[in-house]
Amino acid sequence: MESHFYYITEILSFFGFEHFAHKWQHVTHSWFVMLIMLASGIFLVRGIKTLPGKKQSFLEYIITSIEGFIISITGPEGKMFFPFIATVFLYILICNLLGLIPGFFSPTADTNTTLALALATFFYTHYIGIKYHGIKYVKHFLGPVPAIAPLMLPIEIIGHFARVMSLTIRLFGNIFGKEKILGILFAIAGAYLAPLPVMVLGLLVSFVQALVFMLLATVYFAGAMEEAH
């Protein structure tokens, strides 16, 4: 059976949680990512002033960049789901980058994590649709002409569930592949710095995949807000 050394797993095993730590590595590393985000948030918002310093300017740059990106796609209405999109983007990005550090595992390299993110996006999409349109939201699934509604309804339903599979597999496949390639290179040529080019590529992949997930989620939310045609 394939085995890897992970610091968090070893620490939890030391305290008697060996079975849980080895079976649910994506959960323990996900908790670690959430702890990083929580601690970073507390650190970055401490001492906020009218005239921002470097720390505050960095935080404001990240927030305004994500907010501007969302508003450019959805308009001002996008501010409603900005907290969700920003949290998901930062969570995925940190998860992706975590696996580049030897001794750590990317939670997004496990389908349980990516499926949870995809389902959260799926349900929030339809929450937005119902919030904006009420019962009329069902028109999004019936097509432009009533005569073809019986045909369009199953197609639209399948299409929306396909979004879940697409979000899940795309993120998982890219990060899982990155993890495997890095693991192999570290095992056979780590002493000769062979993994470094792949780690640089891994940085790019980590950011792009977080950005793609955020972009697709934003597009889905924008589509749910639009009037049915």
C-alpha positions, 0 to 999 in steps of 0.5 A: 500500500502506498504511504506518504509522510505528512507532518499533520498525520504524524502529529495526530498519530502521536496523540492517538488519532492514527486511524483518523489521521491516515484515513482522512488526510484531506479533512485534517489538511483542510482544517489546517488550511481553514486555520491558516485563513482564520489566523491570517484574517485575524492578523491582517485586520488587526490595527486597521487604520484610515491611512493603511500601512503595508499589511492593510494595503496588501489585504485591501488589494486582494479584496478589491481585486476579487471584488472588481473581477466579480463585478466586471462579470455580474455588475453591482449585484455581484457584491451579494455573493462576493464573500462566498466567491472570495472565500472559495477562491482563497481556500482553493488557492491555499489548498493547491499551494499547500501540496507544493510544500514537502510533508503536506497534502493538497486537500483539493487533490481528493475528490471529497473536497472538490465535490463538496466545493462543487455542491456548495456552488451548485446549491448556492447558484439555485439559491440565488436564482430563487432569491432573484426570481422566486417561482419564476426561476423555473423558466430557466429550465424550460427554454424560450418556447413552451412547446419544447419545454418537455424536451428542455427540462431534462436537458437543463437538469442534466446540464446543471448536474454536469456542472457539479461533475465538471467542477469536481473533476477539473480541479481534482484532476489537475491538482492530483496530477501535480501531486503525483508528479512532484511525489515521483520526482522527489522520490527519484531525483529530489537531491538533484533539484529536478522537481524545481521546474515542476514546482514552478509550474505547480505554482501556476497550475495552483493559481489558474485552477483557483481562478477557473473555479472562481470564474465558473462559479461567478458565471453560474451565479450571473446566469442565475440572476439573469431573466429567462429567455 
